[in-house]
Amino acid sequence: MANKRLTPQSQDFSAWYNEVVYRADLADLSPVRGSMVIRPYGYALWENIQGAMDGMFKASGHENLYFPMLIPVSYFEREKEHVEGFSPELAVVTHAGGKPLEEPLAIRPTSETIIGEMYSKWIQSYRDLPLLYNQWCNVMRWEMRTRPFLRTTEFLWQEGHTAHAGAEEALEETMRMVNIYAAFARDWAAMPVMVGEKTSGERFAGALRTYTIETMMRDTRALQAGTSHYMGENFARAFDITFSDEENALRYVHTTSWGVSTRMIGAIIMAHGDDQGLIMPPRLAPVQVIIVPIFRNDQREIAERVLDASDRLRQELVDVGVRVRVDAREGLSPGWKFNDWEQKGVPLRIELGPRDLEAGRVVAADRLSGEKQPLGRDEVAGVVVERLEAFHSALYARAESFRDGHSSTVDDYDSFCKHIENGWVHATHCGEPVCEQAIQEDTKATARCIPFDGLEAGGGCVRCGGPTGYPRRVVFARAY
Amino acid sequence: MANKRLTPQSQDFSAWYNEVVYRADLADLSPVRGSMVIRPYGYALWENIQGAMDGMFKASGHENLYFPMLIPVSYFEREKEHVEGFSPELAVVTHAGGKPLEEPLAIRPTSETIIGEMYSKWIQSYRDLPLLYNQWCNVMRWEMRTRPFLRTTEFLWQEGHTAHAGAEEALEETMRMVNIYAAFARDWAAMPVMVGEKTSGERFAGALRTYTIETMMRDTRALQAGTSHYMGENFARAFDITFSDEENALRYVHTTSWGVSTRMIGAIIMAHGDDQGLIMPPRLAPVQVIIVPIFRNDQREIAERVLDASDRLRQELVDVGVRVRVDAREGLSPGWKFNDWEQKGVPLRIELGPRDLEAGRVVAADRLSGEKQPLGRDEVAGVVVERLEAFHSALYARAESFRDGHSSTVDDYDSFCKHIENGWVHATHCGEPVCEQAIQEDTKATARCIPFDGLEAGGGCVRCGGPTGYPRRVVFARAY
């Protein structure tokens, strides 16, 4: 049994991605078109993402709840832009309990409409505001071309939906949540993100403002890893969500929505992985340390001693809060196991053989640097905890320097077209959707965002020369 | 504003149940027939249930994963008993992406079939076994008569699906899981349960054995709160799940499945609630302690001191791991708040007013005993932790004594029919489904289970006099 090598990223990034998803046991193809099975290793990563984010949501005053998955199709027609955004993607239940339904029901592509219906019932007075609710659930959008984690008909996500008495408070919430996403990316996923606002051409259907976190993949394309929308009064008017204010006047609430999905897993894979496979950010890694005992099946006594020692070490690491496993599988060579766990991106590998046992040491191998180093048996637990923290920082720094090394600031369209071939471009733009469209036709690049801390705009629009539409430069990139 | 009294349990238990679900903000009616919205207070209870169970699943070696929600309708036809069990309840997607589908897709009523398909791919050798997987998800069964938490078209649950090399190991797993459910009920939900095996008439479609936990509601009816099934080789044959054993012979795996759903919330409501509303088991309670500051809106300075003191106490309780809130809502009287939190079943209420502040004390009220008692301000944190533990034990003891007080052992059918009117009956039974059916027609009672630690059977069948079908007595009850 030998591990097959992955297609190198530089040769075919897309092939590399698919191979690593399936070979590292993150997901599997399913017999249902466009959907996937998330296998335990991939799902454990999602659970860690959920746990980290959910903690941040709750710490900022949000509560979880659960709305029905089936929504009457007629609900989608109440908000014009929303229906245009979602109608073509709906999966529709027409029969149930052996009979045709009177009204067809769509599987939620997002829950704004049913939530709007409930909020109009729950909100009466200013005392009921703000409503700060979030839902973790599955949603469905009937996509034609699908890829695991990046675009599947069914996916898992969280959708936050909040209602506020006024615009200012709602805009603060919209900003708070995109900043929470950015903090999650930085502190948990070791991913540097650009935080900014979408241009009008790239906004969510029905939103007045869309904030986004954009992150660079190792093929230099951008991936939108989370968005936060300010809907103004649009949904409140469509669903009649009103409240009496302190002067007893009836007003519409202002709503926001914000979401992150299993796409985040695709982002983590492509932001950090290399030709050997995944590289897991340690704070989210399902397995932070893999212990590989070195033994031969024909030397039972030695094998048992090595396995015992591995298990004692495992327990020590568990006791200091490390997620650790021992790979005691028989019939597989140590080298095969090394490759297997490298492909799965486990940050640290500890090798433990009979000679190590005698010498009172282990060998620790780092997935990022590739370095192997002996560690005294007694210092392992302490060193491992430090190493995992250092791994996080090094991984972040690597992604940041990669992004910065593939970003350019340009002032003319020729340079724009040249630099967009392998990186992100910061450019002044007029803000006209038709001009954005022309850029996309020329270069396949889209306006990712106007970064909040972006560079000042200057001169005219990089393509059409028209007057600048925003005080800051727009970041363009080819994107997932 | 006054709180409305609930319909007393003794007058109309079913009305009491619906009222308490909606008034305590556990759930709300939804505009989609047969489904409900789980509100934050109800969902927080579910999150606590999930957290506790998930910990037990993982500690016993199980991993979570996620399968697609849509399943080709043809899959349900592969296992004959399974299709008979579920076909009438399917909700079917026939259109998606604006077009009719080539093959209709059902929303999962349970995932056995798609899991069977995947397991046949994942399992090749004895080295791949056992597979110990669990999924947390939503499922849908098109029920005609629905009730919040007890029976809704869509509900949330976990479904464990395991595959093993042989019958013995699979039966051990089936037993392990029903025992985990029983431990959860006892240690977290403060609910005594009867653990036993279902009669053949009450087994899951396609199972060879079904184990169950049965718990008594305050109207003396039984509720099945969790089940664990041994499927033998049935699903393995239907989905061709085979493995090569150590002698390289091809064999079918033995599978199990086990599940607990949001029905557990219905069980908790009806096992513990009283005429004042819910009584939350402290280890699962979303709010374990509610602090009600006593102040008048026209005395701002005093109000602020009381609110400050309440918040300090809240922080102290948070620090010792207590889930606590301060009810600082304005415009509501303390009495109204007391009733509100009583209805929501919060185990301990702490009242804190200006005079308490001066006297260096608070008043603690116990939801179960109704007793109010002053506590020295400095001892609150320590006492609260002890009280919550004592509350758990007292709640369990109350439920157990209620159940034992409403259980009878009978040997003749007249007594059976009399005692079944308000309780559970332990009786010898012949084991014939037609005889069970006759009992149900006479009395509306069904065979809940043959308890593992049940009383020895003796004499003939309580109804037909035929030879006894089981070594132990069967427990009969009217059930949800």
Interface residues (C-beta under 8 A of the other chain):
Chain A: D28 S30 P31 V32 S35 M36 V37 I38 R39 P40 G42 Y43 A44 W46 E47 E63 N64 L65 Y66 F67 P68 M69 L70 I71 P72 S87 P88 E89 L90 A91 V92 V93 T94 H95 A96 G97 G98 P104 L105 I107 I114 E117 M118 K121 W122 R127 Y133 C137 N138 M140 W142 M144 T153 E154 L156 R329 E330 G331
Chain B: D28 S30 P31 V32 S35 M36 V37 I38 R39 P40 G42 Y43 A44 W46 E47 E63 N64 L65 Y66 F67 P68 M69 L70 I71 P72 S87 P88 E89 L90 A91 V92 V93 T94 H95 A96 G97 G98 P104 L105 I107 I114 E117 M118 K121 W122 R127 Y133 C137 N138 M140 W142 M144 T153 E154 L156 R329 E330 G331
